[in-house]
Amino acid sequence: MFQDSPIYDRLIAECGDVPAQVRREAERVSRELELVMRPAQSHGYDRPHSPGTGWQRTAMLPGPRTQ
């Protein structure tokens, strides 16, 4: 990528190849995410939940309470 670039070569020597390290880490995270998401997709959990299917609190009307 950076041929005949003494500044880049010096940075690599001092700090390591940070772009390559970041690329490897991003690929690792991407693979892990695929593994984690795969079972959820196969069981149908990737569909959005429709509103109102969970627990909801009912509003009380104003006025005196009856028991």
Number of C-alpha atoms within 10 A of each C-alpha: 4 8 7 8 9 10 10 13 14 11 12 13 10 9 8 12 13 11 10 10 11 11 11 12 12 12 12 12 12 12 11 12 11 11 11 11 12 12 12 12 11 9 9 9 11 12 9 7 9 7 6 7 7 7 6 7 5 6 6 7 7 6 6 6 7 4 3
